[in-house]
Amino acid sequence: MVALNVRSQDFNVSSRLTIQNREIAEKTTVIRSLDWDRDRFDIEFDLTNGTTYNSFLIQGEKTALVDTSHQKFESLYLEALTNLIDFSTLDYLIISHTEPDHSGLVKNVLSLAPQVTIVGSKVAIQFLENMVHQSFNSLIVKSGETLDLGNGHELEFVSAPNLHWPDTIFTYDKKTHILYTCDVFGMHYCDDYLYDEEPDLLTEDFQYYYDCLMGPNARSVLAALKRIQNLDIQTVATGHGPLLHHHIPQWLNSYQQWSQEQAKTDNLVVVFYSEDYGYSEQIGRDIAQGLLKTGVTVDLVNLSETDPHEAREFVHEAKGLVIGMPSQHNAIAQTALSTILAAVHGKQAIGLFESGGGEDEPIYPLRNKFQEIGLTEAFSPILIKNAPTATTEKLAEEAGTDLGQWLTRDRTIKQMKSIDSSLEKALGRISGGLYLITVQKGEVSGAMLASWVTQASLEPLGVAIAVAKDRAIESLMQVDNTFVLNILEEGNYQGLMKHFLKRFPPGGDRFAGIKTHQSRNGSPILADALAYLECTVTSRLEASDHWIIYSTVQTGRLSKVEGVTAVHHRKVGNHY
């Protein structure tokens, strides 16, 4: 093995983008794409030290590539890889997760090595199918499964969902004792030192990265740490920043301590699903997405792999439970279900959904048992008779949001009372108009009463809207989505306001009994609106508990020239 403290030479240079190749173990090479000047990464990171995108080549009797690079490195990365291998000999491409900074060149690799088998979690393979839009050989792996490359390079896979995407896996090489972790344990720090030789220089960036990316998934971090605790790890091959080699206990202990502190929460919801059974995992993740919008902590737990002790521990810590019906013939899941029933108590909230696997545990008898114990039903049972549609997925997400809002109601009230009386009254004097945002996306529709709306640009014409993170419509207002901004009229808004302020059940029709017309972009125009604007979301800015959504305006119409926009006057500024 080469010495660990030697700086390597850049492979090529182009506008502060460089490539660094190094052998880090026997027949194991890192290809680091160094992005020296990048100053922002997604919405979370304001970068001061650039970043790197790390990819790895393992050559046994068979050859595997672990992750690729960002698309901006296309020519540099592919040239470096071409100098290392003959693409016709590449057997496997392991995808740790599918975020574009790690999978941005998968399509290029497929074109150069069409015979390659892509290895990843079930979710990762599904994501890739939608990304590359072409057929490819694939191998779905689960935690504990192995792939033998020969010459001692036996790879073991470790499931690490929600770190920070649902598709994440780790890969451990039993010969070199290298753990490939992609985003986990990484940092946005660009330097041509390959390893963590000077931890004092790295600690701030390491913690900042954790706080932004891993902290919100602290319980998933703890679960992943538990899965790797018995591995003999000599190098942590991260997807960003230097590889961890000299101070591994320090870095792992920091994750452990930070995550234990973060995981102390009054609002944990455990979503139990059955992997590879019906649509259980898909619906469970949709519900989890809705829960996360409300700021609660979520654990996704596979009933098919949960022993009674783990199930009991999860239930004791949770304020809310969501259970997807397992197969009646899955003994492990049935045992876990019995344990859950024995461990729950009347102060918890519960939600149930069918998995649609054909042999589901009957949902209504189980519902009755939970009600007899005294649990609060957060949403009506979700019934799955056919493959889930976009409407089903939206219903599941809204069900999760309802449960999360119920659990956080006390926190919301506390926040409303916490602001200084004089300040809240002064802030409340900021007035706004009254608007209704309406959306139609395929078979899914949504609507929201809004007052935090303002024109934001002249060229192009644009508006900015603040949307609370836990609003159902938020997921329908992503970049490139379209909607209609209906402007309400003073003296003629009360009926619409009363209707749309109602609490709709998950999946409920917001427009029942409301007269509408279809806009050019497909979203509803309210017949009683004073005016309307057809808009397209261009960008989103995270602002604590809201998203600031900037949208360009394509067209609009005023129905009554003498009409005046309705105005919303608040008494206080710390709630609507």
N, C-alpha and C positions, 0 to 999 in steps of 0.2 A: 504494500500500500504506500502511496506517496505521503510525504510529510504533511502534517495538517496545518502548519503555520506559514506556508509559502504562498505568496500571491501568485496567481496565474495570469497569463497574458490574454488580452482581449482577442477574440476571434476576428471581429470586424467592427468598424465604427461607422455610424450613420446618424447624425443629428442627436448625439448623446444616447443612442440606443446601441448597446454592445452585447456580445455573446461571450460567455465564459464556459469552457469545457474543463472538467477535471475528473480523474478517476478517484472515487471516494472509497472503494473497496474492490476486492477481486472481481474483475469483469463487471464492474458497476461504475457508470459514468453519470455525472450530473451535467445538464445543459441549462445554464442560468441565463435568462434574458434580462439584462439589466436596463431598467428604465430610469435613468438618472434624474430627469427633470420633471417627472410626473408630480403634480402638486394637488391633485384631487383624485380620490378613488371612491366611486359610487357616491352616495349622498352622505355617508357616515364620516368619511375621512378627509381631513384637510392635511395633506402630506407636506412634510418639511424635508424628508430625506429620500424622496423617490421610492421606488419599489423594485422587486424582481419577480419573475415568473419562473419557477423551477420545474424542470422536467428531468426524468431519470431513465437510463437505459441499463437493463440487466441482461447479460448474455451468458446463458448456460448452454445446454444442448439446443434449447430453444431460446428465442429472444423476445423480451417484453419491453415495451415503452410505457412508462408511468406518466400519464398526463402529457399535454403538449404545451402550447404557449399562447400568448395574446396575438391576435391577428396582425397587429402592427409590426410584429417580428417575423412575418411570413418568410421573406427572402433570407434573412439572417439565420433564422432557426432551421429552415429546411436545408440550407447550405451546410450548416454545422452537422445536422443529422446525416446528410448524404455522405459527408466525410468520415462518419463513424460506422455506418452499416450499408449493406446492400438492401434496399427496401424489399426485394423479393424474399429475403430471409427473415423479415419481421413477422413473428407469429402472433403476438398479442399486443393490444393497446389497452392498458388498464386506465379506466377513468375514475379517479377518486371522487370527483363530482363535476357537474356539467356547466358550471358557471363559465362564461365565455373567456375569462382570463386564463383558464386552464384547458378549455376544450375548443378554443378559437381556431385551431388548425387541424381538428379532427377530419374535416372534409378533405383537406389537402393530403393528409396521411392516407386516407382511404383511396384517393385517386392514384397515389404512388404505390400503395400496397393493398390492392383490392382483396387479397387473400387473408388479410389480417382479421383476427377475431377480437372484437371489442368486449372487454370484461368490465362488469360493473354491477351495481345493485339493480334490482328490478326497476326502481324508480328512475335511476340514471339511464338505463336502456330506453325506457319509455320517453324520457326527455330528449334523448339523442335522436330518436326516430322522428320527432317533430322538428329537430334542429337541422339535420342534414338532408332530409327529404330524399333519401335513397336507401335501398336495401343494403344490409351488411351482416356479416357473421357476428353472432353475439353469444356471450356466456354470462348468465346471471348467477351471481355468487351471494352467499349469505355468511353471516358470522360463523367462524370456525371451519369453513370449507377451505380447501387448499388447492394450489395449482403447482405442479412440479415442472420446473424448467430444465431439470437435469443438472448434473455436476454439483449437486448439493443445494442448488437454489430452489428450495421449496417455499412457496409463498402462501402465507396464511392470511385470510381476510377477516377484518373486524368491522362489524356494522357500527356506524357512528352517525345515526340520523339526526338531523336538525343542527349539525355543526358545519356550516350554518344553513345548509340546504338539506332537504329531506332525503337526498340521494347519496350522502357521503359514506365512503368506506375508507378504512385504513388498510395498508398492505404491509405485512411483516415478512422479511426474508430471513429464514431460519439459519442460513449459512453466514450471512454478513451481520446479522443482528441489527439491521436497519429497519426502522419503522417509517413508512411513507404516510404522511398525515395530511397532505394538501394544505388547507387553510389553518387547521388546528395547530397551535403552538407557533404560528408564524408571526410575522410583523412586516410592516411596510418600511423597510430599511435597505437602501441600495449602497453597497460597498463591495469592492473586489476581494475583501477578506471573505473566505468561504465559510468559516466557522465562527462560533460564538466565543472568540478568544478574549474579548473585553466586555464582560457583561454589564459593567457600569455604563457603557455607551449605549447599550441596547435596552436597558430596563424600562425606560420611559416609553419607547415605541412599542415594546412588548406588551406593557399594561394598557396602553391606549388602544392597541389592536384588540386585546381581550375585551375591554370595556365596550367598544363599539360593536364588535361582531359576536363574541362568545358569551358575554355577560347575560344578555337576554335569554340565552339557552343554558343557564347554569346547571340545571338538573340533568340535561343531556350531556354536558361536560363531565359531570360526576359519574354518569353511567358509562361513558367512554373510558374514563380513567380506571374504573373498576374492571372493565374488560381487558385492559392492557397491563394490569398490575403484576401479572405473573410472567410477562415477557422479559427476556434479557435484552434490553434496549441499549445499544452502544452508540447509535446515531439516530436522531430524529430528522428525517428528510422532509422539511416543510415545503409548502408551495410558494411561500413569499419570504424574502429575507435570508439571513444566513442559516446554514444547517446547525442544529444543536448537537454538540458533541462533548464539549469540555465541562458543561455545567448543567447536565440534564436533570439531576435531582432538584436543583434550584428552580428551574423553569416549571417542572411538573408540580412541585409543591406549591408554587405560586398559583397555578390553575386550581389546585385542590382547595387552597385557602380562600381564594376569591370566590370560587363557585359555591363553597359551603356557606359563605356569608350571603351571597346573592340568592341562594335557594331558600333562605329563611323567609317564608312568605305566608301570609294568612289566606291567600287565594290560589291554591293549587288545584287544578283540574286534571284528573287522569282519564285519558281516552283509551279504553280497551278495545282492541280490534283483533281480527284473526287474519294473519298473513296468508296469502295464497288461497283465500276462501271467498268466493263470490266477489262482491265489491266492497268488502269490509274495510280494507285499508284505504281505498279511495274516499269513501264517505267519511271515515274517521279523520282523515287529513283535512277534508273540507270543513268539518266541524271545528277542528283544531285551529284552522286559519281564522275562523270567525271569533274563536275564543281569544286568540293572540291580539286581535284588534282592540280588545278591551283592557289590555295590560295585565291579564292574569298569567300565571305560570302554567304551562301545559306539559304533561308527560304523555307520550304515545307509547303504549305497552301492548306487546303481542301476547294475547291470551294463550296462544299455542306454545309459547316458550316460557310461560310464567309459572314458577313453582308456588305452592301455597304460602310459604313464608314471605316471598316477594309481594304476592298479591295482597296479603294482610298488611304489610308495611305500607304499600301504596295507599290503601284505603284509609288507614289510620291518619295519614298525613294530608289527605285530600279534603277540600271543602265541597268539591263537586265531582261527580262521576258520570262518564258517558260510556255506554257499553254497546258494542256491536254484537248482534246475536251470532254465537259460534255454531258450528255444526253439532248436531245432537250426537254424532258419533266420534267427536274429538275428545278423547278421555282427558287429556291434559287441560284443555280449555274448560271442560265441564267441571273438573276439580277446582280450577281457579274460580269459576263462576260460583260454586258452592261456598268457597272461602270468602268471596266478596259479600255474598248474602249474609254470612255469619258475622262479618266485621263491620258492616255499615251501621250508621246510627241516624236518628231522626233529624239532626241538625244539618244534614248534607242535602245537596241538590242532585237530582238524577235525570239523565236523558238516555233514551234507548233508540237504537236504529236496527233495522233488518240489514242483513248482509247480502241477501239475494243469491245465496249459494245453492238453494234447492232443498237443503236439509237443515234449515235454521232452527235453533231453539225457539219455540213459540214465544212471541214477544209479549202478548197480553197477560198470560199467567205470571210471567216474571214481573211485569209492571205492577200487577196486583200485590205481589209479595213486597215489593219496595214501598208501595203506598201503605200497606198494613204496618210496616215498621215505622212509617212517619216521614219518609223522605219527601222533599218538595220536588214535584215534577217541573223541570225547567222548560221543557217543550214537549209537545205531543209526539208519540212514537213516529219515527220516520219509516215508512213502509217502502220496501224495494222489491218490485215485482219484475222489472225489466232492467236492462242496462241503463245506468244513470245518464240523464240528459243534462244539459246546461241548467235547466230549471231545477232539477234534483240537486245538483251541486250547489246552486245558489240557496236553495231551501236549507241545505245542511249547514252552509256557512252562516246564514242568518240565525239558525238554531243555536249555533255556538256563540254568536254574539249576544243573543238573548240570555243565555246562561251566564256569560261573563258579566253582562250588565247587572244581572240579579246579584251576583256575588260581590260586585264592587259598589253596590248602592250606598252602603254605609260610608265608604271612602269618599264617594262623590258628595254626600251630604256634609261630611267633615270638611272637605275642601271649600264648599260653599260658605261655611261658617268661619273659615280661617282667615280670610282677607280682612284688612283694616277697614272699618266702617266708612271712614271718610274717603279712603282710596277707592273702595268699591262703588261708592255713589258717584264719585268724580268720573271713574272709568265708564260707568253706565250712561253718562251723558254723550258718549260717542254714538250717534244714531246711524241707522242704515235703512235701506229700502227693504221691501218684502218681495221675495222672488221664489219661484218654484223651479227646481232643476228636475228635468224629466229625461229619462234614458230608456232606449230600447236597443238591446244588443242580442240579435238573434231572437230566441224565444224568451229571453229574460228581460224584465223591465224593472225600473226603479224610479223613485221620486223622493225629493227632499225639500222641505221648506228652508229657505236660507235668507239671511240678512247680511252676512259678511261677504259682500260682493262689491267690487269696484272696477272701473275701467283702469287698465294697467298699461296700455300702449296705444300709440296712434298709427304707427307704421311698422308692422301690420296692426290692424285693429285687434285689440286683445283685452280680455277681462281676467281678473284674479278672484278666486273663490276659496274661502276657508272651509274645509270639510273635516269634521271631527273623525278621528281614526276609527271610532267604533260605529260609524254610520254605515248602514247596509249598502248605500249607494257608492261608497268609496271604492269598492273593488270594480265598479263599472266605469270609473273615471281614471283609467290608466292612460299613459301616453298613447296617442293616436285614436283613443276612443272618442266618439262624438256624443253630443247631448244638446238639449234645448234649454236655454235660460228664459223662462217665462216671467215677465215683469208684471206684478199685480197692481191693480188700480185702487187708489184711495176711494173708500166707500163701497167697494165691490170685491173685497177680498175675504170677508169673514167666513163665508161658506167654504171656500177652498182651504182657508187656514184651519178651520175646524176639522175638515175631512183629513187633511194630510198630517195633522198633529196626532191623530189616533195611533195607538200602538197596534201595528199589524202583526198577525202571526207569521212565523217563518214561511216564506213562499206566498204570502197573501197578495192578492191583486190590489195594488194601490189605486188603480183607475176605475174600479167598479163604481158605476153610477156617475162618473165624471165625463162630460162631453169633451172629446178631443179630436184633433185632426193630425194626420201624419205629416211630418216635415220631410224635407228632401233627404236628410240624413237618417230618416227612419224613426226618430224619437217623437213622442207625442207633443203636440202643441195644444195647450189648454184653450178651449173656445172662449173662456171668460177672461183671458189674459189681456192686459192693456197693450202689450207688445211682446215680441219674442225675438231671440237671437239664436241662430244655429251655430254651434261652436265645436271645435276640435281641440282636445287636450294636447298641449305642446310640451309642457314640463311640469314637474312637481317638486316642491321644496318642503322638507320636513320641518315642522315648527312645533316641537313638544307634543301636545296632544291633538294637533291638527295637521292636515296637509294643505299647503297653499298651492292651489292648482291654477296654473296659467294656461289660458286657452285662446286661440285665435278665433275670430268671428268671420264666418263665411257669408252669411246673409241674415236678414231680419226684416221685420215689418211692424209698423205701428197701426193699431186698429182704430184708435180714437185720438184725433189730434188734440182735442181739448182736455184729454185725460191727464191725471197727475199720478205719479208713482206713489204707492202706499209706503208709509214710513213706519219703522219699528223703533219705538222709544223704550229703552230699558231703565229700570230703577237702579240696578246694580250691574257691575261689570264682571263678576266672577262666575256667572252662569247665564244661560240664554233667557 
